[in-house]
């Protein structure tokens, strides 16, 4: 029987592309998201590649529902070899209307939803002394970007949390990879106005994620030029950063 990769946010975008990519690499795929009809279609694409697929509709912010989804996918496809916390939403509230509910929701999905994947996947992986855990965070977590406070903060939290897990997991047989993409062409970026420098197709992003996670890499950042730019941006002093983003208001 093939190994089981479980992906949250697998109904669309990067998660759906990753599901198909992992099937192409010989994995059976467990799919979680809220939209069941889309999950069904992605499952068909996985099966078309000769692998088994199972799906369970759940909101990653609902811990009990997520736990039920994990149990159902493990019952269908066996123990989880690779768990990818990918589910995410954009849309930070703006400074004139700092709606705390919107801030909370972004954290519940992008950060706590990812932490919940770790909490559910790790006990089995640690008992088996094998497994690969990954989070799809973002280079947006490197700094507080304009009009994106809640998103940036949730992604910063996700990156740092999974980095800490990686250190804690040393010697356990379980690897932990932090993935930090730049712009990828999905519904999330389609909503955005303005330039999207170095925009990458979701299939290409999925290939890079699969390669990095399966190799047990600590961190996967792409596209390369965006990674370089964001590394420099992160190192800028505050006064220089403020000037830069004042002139270029359309990052994410
Ligand atoms: N696109 C980019 O440029 C970019 C860049 C850096 C990082 N990322 C990150 O990559 C990940 C995937 O984003 P994407 O670009 O592929 O976006 P997308 O096309 O909008 O897909 C988001 C996925 O997450 C799922 N999702 C959202 N909220 C959920 C919830 N509460 N519970 C369960 N599933 C949920 C959606 O499914 P349902 O709606 O069916 O639940 C969908 O499958 C996100 O974490 C995002 O922050 C994206």
py3Dmol code that shows the C-alpha trace and the ligand (Angstrom):
import py3Dmol

protein = """\
ATOM      1  CA  UNK A   1       0.000   0.000   0.000  1.00  0.00           C
ATOM      2  CA  UNK A   2       1.235   3.490  -0.833  1.00  0.00           C
ATOM      3  CA  UNK A   3       2.057   6.017   1.858  1.00  0.00           C
ATOM      4  CA  UNK A   4      -0.559   8.545   2.907  1.00  0.00           C
ATOM      5  CA  UNK A   5      -0.073  12.294   2.473  1.00  0.00           C
ATOM      6  CA  UNK A   6      -2.734  14.427   4.171  1.00  0.00           C
ATOM      7  CA  UNK A   7      -3.264  17.984   2.906  1.00  0.00           C
ATOM      8  CA  UNK A   8      -5.527  20.684   4.339  1.00  0.00           C
ATOM      9  CA  UNK A   9      -6.879  23.342   1.994  1.00  0.00           C
ATOM     10  CA  UNK A  10      -6.823  20.709  -0.733  1.00  0.00           C
ATOM     11  CA  UNK A  11      -9.969  21.792  -2.602  1.00  0.00           C
ATOM     12  CA  UNK A  12      -8.258  24.513  -4.679  1.00  0.00           C
ATOM     13  CA  UNK A  13      -5.067  26.400  -5.466  1.00  0.00           C
ATOM     14  CA  UNK A  14      -1.745  25.201  -4.076  1.00  0.00           C
ATOM     15  CA  UNK A  15      -3.305  22.401  -1.991  1.00  0.00           C
ATOM     16  CA  UNK A  16      -5.136  20.860  -4.962  1.00  0.00           C
ATOM     17  CA  UNK A  17      -2.015  21.127  -7.148  1.00  0.00           C
ATOM     18  CA  UNK A  18       0.043  19.513  -4.374  1.00  0.00           C
ATOM     19  CA  UNK A  19      -2.459  16.653  -4.079  1.00  0.00           C
ATOM     20  CA  UNK A  20      -2.068  15.836  -7.780  1.00  0.00           C
ATOM     21  CA  UNK A  21       1.719  16.277  -7.621  1.00  0.00           C
ATOM     22  CA  UNK A  22       1.999  13.879  -4.651  1.00  0.00           C
ATOM     23  CA  UNK A  23      -0.192  11.332  -6.431  1.00  0.00           C
ATOM     24  CA  UNK A  24       2.245  11.558  -9.345  1.00  0.00           C
ATOM     25  CA  UNK A  25       4.990  10.723  -6.855  1.00  0.00           C
ATOM     26  CA  UNK A  26       3.201   7.546  -5.749  1.00  0.00           C
ATOM     27  CA  UNK A  27       1.366   8.731  -2.615  1.00  0.00           C
ATOM     28  CA  UNK A  28      -2.238   8.100  -1.640  1.00  0.00           C
ATOM     29  CA  UNK A  29      -3.810  11.438  -0.760  1.00  0.00           C
ATOM     30  CA  UNK A  30      -6.152  12.498   2.057  1.00  0.00           C
ATOM     31  CA  UNK A  31      -7.879  15.782   1.315  1.00  0.00           C
ATOM     32  CA  UNK A  32      -9.431  18.267   3.759  1.00  0.00           C
ATOM     33  CA  UNK A  33     -11.214  21.580   3.083  1.00  0.00           C
ATOM     34  CA  UNK A  34     -14.748  22.943   3.486  1.00  0.00           C
ATOM     35  CA  UNK A  35     -16.068  22.615  -0.103  1.00  0.00           C
ATOM     36  CA  UNK A  36     -16.917  18.958  -0.564  1.00  0.00           C
ATOM     37  CA  UNK A  37     -17.747  19.162  -4.281  1.00  0.00           C
ATOM     38  CA  UNK A  38     -14.301  20.530  -5.071  1.00  0.00           C
ATOM     39  CA  UNK A  39     -12.658  17.904  -2.867  1.00  0.00           C
ATOM     40  CA  UNK A  40     -14.496  15.228  -4.835  1.00  0.00           C
ATOM     41  CA  UNK A  41     -13.059  16.613  -8.092  1.00  0.00           C
ATOM     42  CA  UNK A  42      -9.520  16.739  -6.710  1.00  0.00           C
ATOM     43  CA  UNK A  43      -9.927  13.158  -5.454  1.00  0.00           C
ATOM     44  CA  UNK A  44     -10.856  12.117  -9.006  1.00  0.00           C
ATOM     45  CA  UNK A  45      -7.680  13.752 -10.324  1.00  0.00           C
ATOM     46  CA  UNK A  46      -5.629  11.841  -7.742  1.00  0.00           C
ATOM     47  CA  UNK A  47      -7.312   8.547  -8.737  1.00  0.00           C
ATOM     48  CA  UNK A  48      -6.664   9.330 -12.398  1.00  0.00           C
ATOM     49  CA  UNK A  49      -2.971   9.160 -11.468  1.00  0.00           C
ATOM     50  CA  UNK A  50      -3.431   5.643 -10.159  1.00  0.00           C
ATOM     51  CA  UNK A  51      -3.446   6.439  -6.432  1.00  0.00           C
ATOM     52  CA  UNK A  52      -6.082   6.148  -3.736  1.00  0.00           C
ATOM     53  CA  UNK A  53      -7.826   9.296  -2.533  1.00  0.00           C
ATOM     54  CA  UNK A  54     -10.167  10.054   0.345  1.00  0.00           C
ATOM     55  CA  UNK A  55     -11.633  13.353   1.450  1.00  0.00           C
ATOM     56  CA  UNK A  56     -13.367  14.829   4.475  1.00  0.00           C
ATOM     57  CA  UNK A  57     -15.043  18.230   4.642  1.00  0.00           C
ATOM     58  CA  UNK A  58     -13.954  20.229   7.690  1.00  0.00           C
ATOM     59  CA  UNK A  59     -13.118  23.755   8.764  1.00  0.00           C
ATOM     60  CA  UNK A  60      -9.564  23.708  10.143  1.00  0.00           C
ATOM     61  CA  UNK A  61     -10.661  26.231  12.766  1.00  0.00           C
ATOM     62  CA  UNK A  62     -13.066  23.642  14.202  1.00  0.00           C
ATOM     63  CA  UNK A  63     -10.798  21.343  16.213  1.00  0.00           C
ATOM     64  CA  UNK A  64     -13.375  18.603  16.758  1.00  0.00           C
ATOM     65  CA  UNK A  65     -14.339  18.517  13.062  1.00  0.00           C
ATOM     66  CA  UNK A  66     -10.671  18.461  12.041  1.00  0.00           C
ATOM     67  CA  UNK A  67      -9.970  15.577  14.432  1.00  0.00           C
ATOM     68  CA  UNK A  68     -12.898  13.635  12.944  1.00  0.00           C
ATOM     69  CA  UNK A  69     -11.574  14.313   9.423  1.00  0.00           C
ATOM     70  CA  UNK A  70      -8.105  13.033  10.374  1.00  0.00           C
ATOM     71  CA  UNK A  71      -9.585   9.873  11.909  1.00  0.00           C
ATOM     72  CA  UNK A  72     -11.713   9.182   8.834  1.00  0.00           C
ATOM     73  CA  UNK A  73      -8.794   9.696   6.413  1.00  0.00           C
ATOM     74  CA  UNK A  74      -6.466   7.495   8.492  1.00  0.00           C
ATOM     75  CA  UNK A  75      -9.144   4.804   8.580  1.00  0.00           C
ATOM     76  CA  UNK A  76      -9.346   4.944   4.766  1.00  0.00           C
ATOM     77  CA  UNK A  77      -5.697   5.451   3.808  1.00  0.00           C
ATOM     78  CA  UNK A  78      -3.645   4.316   6.803  1.00  0.00           C
ATOM     79  CA  UNK A  79      -1.190   6.192   9.015  1.00  0.00           C
ATOM     80  CA  UNK A  80      -0.126   9.643   7.849  1.00  0.00           C
ATOM     81  CA  UNK A  81       3.390   9.729   6.431  1.00  0.00           C
ATOM     82  CA  UNK A  82       3.265  13.382   5.291  1.00  0.00           C
ATOM     83  CA  UNK A  83       1.003  16.103   6.752  1.00  0.00           C
ATOM     84  CA  UNK A  84       0.818  19.472   5.016  1.00  0.00           C
ATOM     85  CA  UNK A  85      -0.929  22.352   6.817  1.00  0.00           C
ATOM     86  CA  UNK A  86      -1.853  24.423   3.786  1.00  0.00           C
ATOM     87  CA  UNK A  87      -5.369  25.822   4.433  1.00  0.00           C
ATOM     88  CA  UNK A  88      -5.317  29.601   4.528  1.00  0.00           C
ATOM     89  CA  UNK A  89      -7.271  32.765   3.889  1.00  0.00           C
ATOM     90  CA  UNK A  90      -6.248  36.327   3.079  1.00  0.00           C
ATOM     91  CA  UNK A  91      -8.118  39.584   3.661  1.00  0.00           C
ATOM     92  CA  UNK A  92      -6.796  41.572   6.615  1.00  0.00           C
ATOM     93  CA  UNK A  93      -9.069  44.323   7.965  1.00  0.00           C
ATOM     94  CA  UNK A  94      -7.863  47.853   7.271  1.00  0.00           C
ATOM     95  CA  UNK A  95      -6.632  50.380   9.782  1.00  0.00           C
ATOM     96  CA  UNK A  96      -9.822  52.488   9.660  1.00  0.00           C
ATOM     97  CA  UNK A  97     -11.916  49.507  10.675  1.00  0.00           C
ATOM     98  CA  UNK A  98      -9.764  47.142  12.678  1.00  0.00           C
ATOM     99  CA  UNK A  99     -12.384  44.453  13.029  1.00  0.00           C
ATOM    100  CA  UNK A 100     -11.068  42.131  15.728  1.00  0.00           C
ATOM    101  CA  UNK A 101     -13.311  39.285  14.584  1.00  0.00           C
ATOM    102  CA  UNK A 102     -11.573  39.359  11.192  1.00  0.00           C
ATOM    103  CA  UNK A 103      -8.163  39.330  12.916  1.00  0.00           C
ATOM    104  CA  UNK A 104      -9.266  36.375  15.059  1.00  0.00           C
ATOM    105  CA  UNK A 105     -10.579  34.434  12.054  1.00  0.00           C
ATOM    106  CA  UNK A 106      -7.308  34.859  10.130  1.00  0.00           C
ATOM    107  CA  UNK A 107      -5.390  33.508  13.115  1.00  0.00           C
ATOM    108  CA  UNK A 108      -7.820  30.665  13.688  1.00  0.00           C
ATOM    109  CA  UNK A 109      -7.417  29.439  10.114  1.00  0.00           C
ATOM    110  CA  UNK A 110      -3.843  30.402   9.150  1.00  0.00           C
ATOM    111  CA  UNK A 111      -2.072  29.832  12.462  1.00  0.00           C
ATOM    112  CA  UNK A 112      -4.189  27.756  14.849  1.00  0.00           C
ATOM    113  CA  UNK A 113      -5.538  25.652  11.963  1.00  0.00           C
ATOM    114  CA  UNK A 114      -1.938  24.813  11.038  1.00  0.00           C
ATOM    115  CA  UNK A 115      -0.964  24.155  14.660  1.00  0.00           C
ATOM    116  CA  UNK A 116      -3.948  21.797  14.898  1.00  0.00           C
ATOM    117  CA  UNK A 117      -2.590  19.765  11.970  1.00  0.00           C
ATOM    118  CA  UNK A 118       0.693  19.380  13.842  1.00  0.00           C
ATOM    119  CA  UNK A 119      -1.113  18.426  17.048  1.00  0.00           C
ATOM    120  CA  UNK A 120      -3.149  15.749  15.260  1.00  0.00           C
ATOM    121  CA  UNK A 121      -0.370  14.330  13.065  1.00  0.00           C
ATOM    122  CA  UNK A 122       2.558  14.286  15.472  1.00  0.00           C
ATOM    123  CA  UNK A 123       1.504  11.674  18.060  1.00  0.00           C
ATOM    124  CA  UNK A 124       1.316   8.914  15.423  1.00  0.00           C
ATOM    125  CA  UNK A 125       4.465  10.085  13.646  1.00  0.00           C
ATOM    126  CA  UNK A 126       6.425  10.195  16.904  1.00  0.00           C
ATOM    127  CA  UNK A 127       5.188   6.748  17.904  1.00  0.00           C
ATOM    128  CA  UNK A 128       6.289   5.378  14.506  1.00  0.00           C
ATOM    129  CA  UNK A 129       9.498   7.457  14.636  1.00  0.00           C
ATOM    130  CA  UNK A 130       8.919   8.587  11.061  1.00  0.00           C
ATOM    131  CA  UNK A 131       6.997  11.221   9.149  1.00  0.00           C
ATOM    132  CA  UNK A 132       7.151  14.588   7.452  1.00  0.00           C
ATOM    133  CA  UNK A 133       5.294  17.649   8.670  1.00  0.00           C
ATOM    134  CA  UNK A 134       5.051  20.911   6.703  1.00  0.00           C
ATOM    135  CA  UNK A 135       3.312  24.258   6.868  1.00  0.00           C
ATOM    136  CA  UNK A 136       2.564  26.521   3.923  1.00  0.00           C
ATOM    137  CA  UNK A 137       3.370  29.881   5.465  1.00  0.00           C
ATOM    138  CA  UNK A 138       4.438  32.916   3.407  1.00  0.00           C
ATOM    139  CA  UNK A 139       7.195  35.464   2.869  1.00  0.00           C
ATOM    140  CA  UNK A 140       4.441  37.848   4.039  1.00  0.00           C
ATOM    141  CA  UNK A 141       5.427  36.780   7.554  1.00  0.00           C
ATOM    142  CA  UNK A 142       8.830  38.477   7.205  1.00  0.00           C
ATOM    143  CA  UNK A 143       7.525  42.012   7.884  1.00  0.00           C
ATOM    144  CA  UNK A 144       4.325  43.925   8.569  1.00  0.00           C
ATOM    145  CA  UNK A 145       3.256  44.606   4.985  1.00  0.00           C
ATOM    146  CA  UNK A 146       0.769  47.369   4.118  1.00  0.00           C
ATOM    147  CA  UNK A 147      -2.925  46.524   4.704  1.00  0.00           C
ATOM    148  CA  UNK A 148      -2.028  42.952   5.628  1.00  0.00           C
ATOM    149  CA  UNK A 149      -1.416  43.077   9.377  1.00  0.00           C
ATOM    150  CA  UNK A 150      -3.539  40.099  10.399  1.00  0.00           C
ATOM    151  CA  UNK A 151      -2.304  37.923   7.509  1.00  0.00           C
ATOM    152  CA  UNK A 152       1.369  38.801   8.087  1.00  0.00           C
ATOM    153  CA  UNK A 153       1.065  38.213  11.825  1.00  0.00           C
ATOM    154  CA  UNK A 154      -0.622  34.822  11.346  1.00  0.00           C
ATOM    155  CA  UNK A 155       2.029  33.745   8.821  1.00  0.00           C
ATOM    156  CA  UNK A 156       4.858  34.965  11.066  1.00  0.00           C
ATOM    157  CA  UNK A 157       3.315  32.941  13.899  1.00  0.00           C
ATOM    158  CA  UNK A 158       3.004  29.863  11.672  1.00  0.00           C
ATOM    159  CA  UNK A 159       6.623  30.097  10.459  1.00  0.00           C
ATOM    160  CA  UNK A 160       8.050  30.572  13.933  1.00  0.00           C
ATOM    161  CA  UNK A 161       5.843  27.903  15.524  1.00  0.00           C
ATOM    162  CA  UNK A 162       6.821  25.259  12.963  1.00  0.00           C
ATOM    163  CA  UNK A 163      10.479  26.295  13.169  1.00  0.00           C
ATOM    164  CA  UNK A 164      10.309  25.666  16.882  1.00  0.00           C
ATOM    165  CA  UNK A 165       8.678  22.278  16.271  1.00  0.00           C
ATOM    166  CA  UNK A 166      11.480  21.439  13.847  1.00  0.00           C
ATOM    167  CA  UNK A 167      14.063  22.054  16.532  1.00  0.00           C
ATOM    168  CA  UNK A 168      12.061  20.073  19.096  1.00  0.00           C
ATOM    169  CA  UNK A 169      11.729  17.184  16.619  1.00  0.00           C
ATOM    170  CA  UNK A 170      15.475  16.759  16.098  1.00  0.00           C
ATOM    171  CA  UNK A 171      16.424  13.101  16.425  1.00  0.00           C
ATOM    172  CA  UNK A 172      12.785  11.957  16.490  1.00  0.00           C
ATOM    173  CA  UNK A 173      12.675  10.621  12.914  1.00  0.00           C
ATOM    174  CA  UNK A 174      10.104  13.302  12.001  1.00  0.00           C
ATOM    175  CA  UNK A 175      11.093  16.261   9.802  1.00  0.00           C
ATOM    176  CA  UNK A 176       9.364  19.633   9.751  1.00  0.00           C
ATOM    177  CA  UNK A 177       9.498  21.994   6.773  1.00  0.00           C
ATOM    178  CA  UNK A 178       8.463  25.653   6.699  1.00  0.00           C
ATOM    179  CA  UNK A 179       7.360  26.630   3.182  1.00  0.00           C
ATOM    180  CA  UNK A 180       7.301  30.357   2.410  1.00  0.00           C
ATOM    181  CA  UNK A 181       6.034  31.102  -1.101  1.00  0.00           C
ATOM    182  CA  UNK A 182       5.933  34.468  -2.799  1.00  0.00           C
ATOM    183  CA  UNK A 183       3.030  35.096  -5.204  1.00  0.00           C
ATOM    184  CA  UNK A 184       1.342  31.987  -6.622  1.00  0.00           C
ATOM    185  CA  UNK A 185      -1.473  32.149  -9.204  1.00  0.00           C
ATOM    186  CA  UNK A 186      -4.569  30.982  -7.271  1.00  0.00           C
ATOM    187  CA  UNK A 187      -7.955  32.403  -6.245  1.00  0.00           C
ATOM    188  CA  UNK A 188      -6.149  34.155  -3.384  1.00  0.00           C
ATOM    189  CA  UNK A 189      -3.983  36.242  -5.712  1.00  0.00           C
ATOM    190  CA  UNK A 190      -6.719  36.628  -8.352  1.00  0.00           C
ATOM    191  CA  UNK A 191      -8.566  38.871  -5.854  1.00  0.00           C
ATOM    192  CA  UNK A 192      -5.629  41.245  -5.600  1.00  0.00           C
ATOM    193  CA  UNK A 193      -5.224  44.510  -7.446  1.00  0.00           C
ATOM    194  CA  UNK A 194      -1.823  45.724  -8.537  1.00  0.00           C
ATOM    195  CA  UNK A 195       1.368  44.011  -9.638  1.00  0.00           C
ATOM    196  CA  UNK A 196       2.261  40.512  -8.513  1.00  0.00           C
ATOM    197  CA  UNK A 197       6.016  40.275  -9.091  1.00  0.00           C
ATOM    198  CA  UNK A 198       7.455  36.874 -10.068  1.00  0.00           C
ATOM    199  CA  UNK A 199       3.994  35.237  -9.998  1.00  0.00           C
ATOM    200  CA  UNK A 200       4.396  31.432 -10.118  1.00  0.00           C
ATOM    201  CA  UNK A 201       1.902  28.837 -11.387  1.00  0.00           C
ATOM    202  CA  UNK A 202       0.387  26.591  -8.694  1.00  0.00           C
ATOM    203  CA  UNK A 203       1.712  23.412 -10.392  1.00  0.00           C
ATOM    204  CA  UNK A 204       5.268  24.704 -10.238  1.00  0.00           C
ATOM    205  CA  UNK A 205       4.803  25.760  -6.602  1.00  0.00           C
ATOM    206  CA  UNK A 206       3.486  22.250  -5.840  1.00  0.00           C
ATOM    207  CA  UNK A 207       6.560  20.643  -7.447  1.00  0.00           C
ATOM    208  CA  UNK A 208       8.878  22.742  -5.292  1.00  0.00           C
ATOM    209  CA  UNK A 209       6.895  22.044  -2.143  1.00  0.00           C
ATOM    210  CA  UNK A 210       6.827  18.276  -2.800  1.00  0.00           C
ATOM    211  CA  UNK A 211      10.569  18.181  -3.513  1.00  0.00           C
ATOM    212  CA  UNK A 212      11.462  20.174  -0.419  1.00  0.00           C
ATOM    213  CA  UNK A 213       9.133  18.415   2.001  1.00  0.00           C
ATOM    214  CA  UNK A 214      10.068  14.901   0.816  1.00  0.00           C
ATOM    215  CA  UNK A 215      13.762  15.786   1.100  1.00  0.00           C
ATOM    216  CA  UNK A 216      13.109  16.899   4.691  1.00  0.00           C
ATOM    217  CA  UNK A 217      14.375  20.425   4.020  1.00  0.00           C
ATOM    218  CA  UNK A 218      14.094  22.879   6.891  1.00  0.00           C
ATOM    219  CA  UNK A 219      12.761  25.749   4.809  1.00  0.00           C
ATOM    220  CA  UNK A 220      11.553  26.130   1.219  1.00  0.00           C
ATOM    221  CA  UNK A 221      11.252  29.699  -0.103  1.00  0.00           C
ATOM    222  CA  UNK A 222      10.332  30.533  -3.704  1.00  0.00           C
ATOM    223  CA  UNK A 223      10.483  32.020  -6.291  1.00  0.00           C
ATOM    224  CA  UNK A 224      14.213  32.543  -5.766  1.00  0.00           C
ATOM    225  CA  UNK A 225      14.168  36.238  -6.720  1.00  0.00           C
ATOM    226  CA  UNK A 226      11.297  36.944  -4.322  1.00  0.00           C
ATOM    227  CA  UNK A 227      13.159  35.027  -1.608  1.00  0.00           C
ATOM    228  CA  UNK A 228      16.247  37.192  -2.120  1.00  0.00           C
ATOM    229  CA  UNK A 229      14.261  40.429  -2.118  1.00  0.00           C
ATOM    230  CA  UNK A 230      12.301  39.526   0.993  1.00  0.00           C
ATOM    231  CA  UNK A 231      15.478  38.525   2.823  1.00  0.00           C
ATOM    232  CA  UNK A 232      16.861  42.007   2.135  1.00  0.00           C
ATOM    233  CA  UNK A 233      13.530  43.636   3.059  1.00  0.00           C
ATOM    234  CA  UNK A 234      13.553  41.755   6.362  1.00  0.00           C
ATOM    235  CA  UNK A 235      17.014  43.096   7.179  1.00  0.00           C
ATOM    236  CA  UNK A 236      16.176  46.751   6.433  1.00  0.00           C
ATOM    237  CA  UNK A 237      16.063  49.219   9.332  1.00  0.00           C
ATOM    238  CA  UNK A 238      12.529  50.433  10.105  1.00  0.00           C
ATOM    239  CA  UNK A 239      13.007  53.895   8.571  1.00  0.00           C
ATOM    240  CA  UNK A 240      14.190  52.422   5.252  1.00  0.00           C
ATOM    241  CA  UNK A 241      11.424  49.799   5.268  1.00  0.00           C
ATOM    242  CA  UNK A 242       8.732  52.468   5.828  1.00  0.00           C
ATOM    243  CA  UNK A 243      10.035  54.476   2.892  1.00  0.00           C
ATOM    244  CA  UNK A 244      10.143  51.435   0.629  1.00  0.00           C
ATOM    245  CA  UNK A 245       6.576  50.278   1.296  1.00  0.00           C
ATOM    246  CA  UNK A 246       5.234  53.831   1.173  1.00  0.00           C
ATOM    247  CA  UNK A 247       6.441  53.935  -2.422  1.00  0.00           C
ATOM    248  CA  UNK A 248       5.373  50.366  -3.234  1.00  0.00           C
ATOM    249  CA  UNK A 249       2.058  49.821  -1.536  1.00  0.00           C
ATOM    250  CA  UNK A 250       1.147  46.539  -3.241  1.00  0.00           C
ATOM    251  CA  UNK A 251       3.051  43.714  -1.588  1.00  0.00           C
ATOM    252  CA  UNK A 252       1.627  40.633   0.014  1.00  0.00           C
TER     253      UNK A 252
END
"""
ligand_1 = """\
48
LIG
N -1.328 32.301 -3.496
C -0.274 32.904 -2.969
O 0.302 33.831 -3.563
C 0.267 32.460 -1.633
C 1.507 32.951 -1.257
C 2.050 32.566 -0.044
C 1.362 31.671 0.760
N 0.157 31.210 0.367
C -0.538 30.282 1.258
O -0.787 29.081 0.574
C -1.934 28.436 1.136
C -2.890 28.057 0.020
O -3.363 29.267 -0.578
P -3.876 29.344 -2.090
O -3.144 30.476 -2.726
O -3.862 28.011 -2.708
O -5.352 29.859 -1.813
P -6.781 29.358 -2.363
O -6.713 28.988 -3.785
O -7.734 30.394 -1.899
O -7.011 28.004 -1.530
C -7.152 28.030 -0.152
C -7.471 26.632 0.308
O -7.640 26.657 1.734
C -8.919 26.126 2.046
N -9.430 26.763 3.236
C -9.596 28.086 3.476
N -10.136 28.280 4.687
C -10.308 27.048 5.230
C -10.831 26.581 6.453
N -11.276 27.427 7.380
N -10.864 25.253 6.683
C -10.424 24.380 5.754
N -9.908 24.768 4.572
C -9.854 26.078 4.314
C -9.785 26.386 0.825
O -10.807 25.432 0.736
P -12.354 25.657 1.143
O -12.703 27.064 0.812
O -13.039 24.630 0.322
O -12.399 25.369 2.605
C -8.770 26.128 -0.289
O -8.677 24.745 -0.531
C -2.527 29.432 2.141
O -2.102 29.099 3.436
C -1.906 30.748 1.711
O -1.843 31.672 2.761
C -0.416 31.575 -0.822
"""
view = py3Dmol.view(width=600, height=400)
view.addModel(protein, "pdb")
view.setStyle({"model": 0}, {"cartoon": {"style": "trace"}})
view.addModel(ligand_1, "xyz")
view.setStyle({"model": 1}, {"stick": {}})
view.zoomTo()
view.show()
